[in-house]
Amino acid sequence: MRLASFNVQSLRLRWRDGEPRLDGARDADVPADRGPAAEALDPEDRRLTAAVLARTDADVIALQEVFDQATLDHFHDHCLRVTGIAPYPYRHCIPGNDGRGLDVAVMSRLPLRSVVSHASETPASLDLDVPDGVDPDLPVFRRDCLLVEVGLVTLFICHFKAPYPDALSTWPVRRAEALALRRLIARHFPDPTSGIWLVLGDLNEPRHAAPTRPEAAIVPVTAPFSIDLLDRLPAAERWSWHEPFGPDLGCPDVMLASPALAQRWPDACPQIIRLGLGLEAAHYDGPRLGGVGLHRPHASDHAVLMIDLPGAEE
């Protein structure tokens, strides 16, 4: 089984003049990504998004920042299928808690035994002791935690709160999400060390620690609770995101495996596919897809994470 995870950066279907159109891989907080000139690049962005995913040829794809089911289906039918790869008949994008409607999603060629949203869970419903400033009665996940059972593996697909406006003020939110994720895993697997599970998605842990905070917000779901499969890569290769127009790199995207999964596939090593990053990500000097520009067009400001787990589809 080949798994991939990709933050596709603001994928949304809109209707303009009676025609469907996908937003490009751009954010409203970047001035260069606003206005008619930026909008004109949207179709090329999404061609590149589909081309990167086609290169993975993954059996199951976890996605972040998808607006809704209609967006997912349109992207699959009108962008991804055009590349000629085999279709993904099992597709789910369940409404989450993001105010802009950017949710997590899954596409699969393999039958899915279950797809379960946890968007309605609160710290109180999960009996969590959360940091000060986190309301125990409001949804704990800023988007969702999607539980997907496929083959031998249970996936937990997440997208945590971004470290904006700053890492310090948002630390409690991500810590609460990490505690909730850990609780859901433990609820599904009474012995999490022996279950075959994998956390995929964008946990938005900043590269630099928040001032006055002694540790990363996502510590509850990192070692020894899980094994970070990206640690199987050389340290210099562990980056999947770059700051627009800046030199900063980060790795908010994760593949956190249960100890049992890591032991079962000791040679499984992730790949980080950067073919669709803009040329501004100059730290990467490898090949790129045709049509990639300095900032845009690009597939996303994130790279794709991919891993092979032979026999996991059984």
Secondary structure, DSSP 8 states (H G I E B T S, - for coil): -EEEEEEEEEE-EEEETTEEEE--S--TTSGGG-SHHHHTTHHHHHHHHHHHHHHHT-SEEEEEEE--HHHHHHHIIIIIGGGT-----EEE----S-TT--EEEEEESS--SEEE--TT--TTTTT----TT--TTS-S-SS-EEEEEETTEEEEEEE-----S-HHHHHHHHHHHHHHHHHHHHHH-SSTTTS-EEEEEE----SS--TT-SS-TTGGGSTTSSEEGGGGS-GGG---EE-TTS--EE--EEEEE-HHHHHHSTT---EEE-TTS-TT-TT--S---TT--SSSS-S-SB-EEEEE-TTTT-
